[in-house]
Amino acid sequence: MVCAGKTISQSSLASGKTLSPPRSADSKPRHKTTAKADLRSSGFTVAWMTLVVVLVFLLDTASAKVEDSSTCLLIAGVYVLLGLFVYCRQRGSAGRGSARAAVGSRKSGSRSGPALRPASGQERSGGPPGGAAGPGGSADGGEGALVPNTRVRLNQLVGQAAAQGDAEKAGLLLANLSSMGWQSEAASYNLVIRAHAKRGDLRLAEEWLRRMEEAGILPDEHSYVPLMGACARAEDLAGAEAWQQRMVERQVPASTISYTLLIHACARFGKTARAELWLQRMIAAGVEPDAAIYNSLIHTCSMQGGVQKAELWLEEMQAKGLEPSVLTYTAIIDACAKALD
């Protein structure tokens, strides 16, 4: 009887799997859970039937002795308790299976629901809701539209590359980010111009000045000073003067920065007359010379042993309320020493 029950239950399970129609991928986990629950239920049923058969066998074969009857009653009580345990275990397994199925259905519903409903902003534009632009695009998706609040970040990126001496990278960053709508200004181009001029590449420095003007950005004094400095380092005084003259012609406001650089270059090459000419132009432009300008002029005189001229510049310097420095008196002493020779 036990073997027959076991065979019937196993054959029914096997036939159930074979005859059941194919299910979708979503129903596979539930099918496996149901099969396991049926298998456990069948196992418990077989065990219970086996216990009943053993109990009947013991009751039939036990004698009328008290000790044998007590043994039978003890065995019967154990089997009854075991049967109750099996019954409770089956009910608990069924309850847990129902709870898991409910939780699984809720999870699958929560996953499938929102995924089928894209945000309204993404439906309209294919991007973030509200038309927000990332750091590499414009708000309306069009190329060339300015992206707000990007000027400072652009200058930081270009400045970092320029500070590392990578003028090519600085130029590429400025060109690419500007084409993507990032805001730029004169300081942005000045960083690239200075990086190329510092390397002595006047051609590329001038090229970036031209691109700056084509972008509709007006150059300032700091756009020309790197070019003047590169010419001065290359001992091209005429080139430095040409850039200063071009700045004046384009009415770019100049300060002591550009005039000091040019006058100091004239003094270094011993061009006293040229230095004095630029001092006059400086004063005519309304730019007051500072102590560094007069120190450069006195240094020019000291190179040629012009003591009297150096003293005149010292007197004019003091008349303007400028305090002479150690460099000033050192240049005058040097001029006196060369005059004695």
Secondary structure, DSSP 8 states (H G I E B T S, - for coil): -HHHHHHHHHHHHHHHHHHS----GGGHHHHHHHHHHHHHHHHHHHHHHHHHHHHHHHHHH--S-HHHHHHHHHHHHHHHHHHHHHHHHHHHHHHHHHHHHHHHHHHHHHHHHHHTS--HHHHHHSSSGGG---TTS-TTS-TT--BTT-HHHHHHHHHHHHHTT-HHHHHHHHHHHHHTTB---HHHHHHHHHHHHHTT-HHHHHHHHHHHHHTT----HHHHHHHHHHHHHTT-HHHHHHHHHHHHHTT----HHHHHHHHHHHHHTT-HHHHHHHHHHHHHTT----HHHHHHHHHHHHHHT-HHHHHHHHHHHHHTT----HHHHHHHHHHHHHHH-
